[in-house]
Amino acid sequence: MDLEKLNAFIRESGLKQKYISQISGISEVALSKILNNKKKCEINEYLAICAVLGQPFEKFIVETDKKVR
């Protein structure tokens, strides 16, 4: 997950962490830790955050240079 891109989107959207927390069902503390890279973001949390933001989950995924063989 590209936290820099996610945080920038949240800032630009004007949404508050408290609102995202309430709608997503993620506690404010957990959301803050996720956004500050102090807690691993579980897939269900990530999907909930994307849903609140109205964005597809692919938007904040980090592409890697590794090729599958």
C-alpha positions as CSV (number, residue, x, y, z in Angstrom):
1,M,0.0,0.0,0.0
2,D,1.3,3.4,-0.9
3,L,0.8,5.3,2.3
4,E,2.1,8.6,0.9
5,K,-0.5,8.5,-1.9
6,L,-3.2,7.4,0.5
7,N,-2.4,10.2,3.0
8,A,-2.3,12.8,0.3
9,F,-5.7,11.7,-1.0
10,I,-7.2,11.9,2.4
11,R,-5.7,15.4,3.0
12,E,-7.0,16.6,-0.5
13,S,-10.4,15.1,0.1
14,G,-10.8,17.0,3.3
15,L,-12.1,14.0,5.1
16,K,-11.1,13.7,8.8
17,Q,-9.7,10.5,10.3
18,K,-12.5,10.5,12.8
19,Y,-15.1,10.3,10.0
20,I,-13.1,7.6,8.1
21,S,-12.9,5.7,11.4
22,Q,-16.6,5.9,12.2
23,I,-17.7,4.9,8.7
24,S,-15.1,2.1,8.2
25,G,-15.5,0.6,11.7
26,I,-11.7,0.9,12.3
27,S,-10.9,2.5,15.6
28,E,-9.4,6.0,15.5
29,V,-6.2,4.7,17.2
30,A,-5.8,1.8,14.7
31,L,-6.5,4.1,11.7
32,S,-3.9,6.6,12.9
33,K,-1.4,3.8,13.4
34,I,-2.1,2.5,9.9
35,L,-1.7,5.9,8.3
36,N,1.5,6.5,10.2
37,N,3.0,3.1,9.3
38,K,3.0,1.9,12.9
39,K,0.5,-0.9,12.3
40,K,0.1,-3.4,9.5
41,C,-3.0,-2.7,7.6
42,E,-5.1,-5.9,7.2
43,I,-6.9,-6.5,3.9
44,N,-10.4,-5.9,5.4
45,E,-9.2,-2.6,6.9
46,Y,-7.7,-1.5,3.6
47,L,-10.9,-2.4,1.7
48,A,-13.0,-0.5,4.3
49,I,-10.8,2.6,4.0
50,C,-11.0,2.5,0.2
51,A,-14.8,2.1,0.4
52,V,-15.1,5.2,2.6
53,L,-12.9,7.2,0.2
54,G,-15.0,6.0,-2.7
55,Q,-11.8,4.7,-4.5
56,P,-11.0,1.3,-6.0
57,F,-8.6,-0.8,-4.0
58,E,-6.1,-0.7,-6.8
59,K,-5.6,3.0,-6.5
60,F,-3.2,2.8,-3.5
61,I,-1.5,-0.5,-4.3
62,V,2.3,-0.4,-4.8
63,E,3.5,-2.0,-8.0
64,T,6.7,-4.0,-7.6
65,D,9.4,-4.6,-10.2
66,K,9.4,-8.4,-9.5
67,K,8.4,-10.6,-12.3
68,V,6.5,-13.8,-11.8
69,R,8.3,-16.7,-13.5
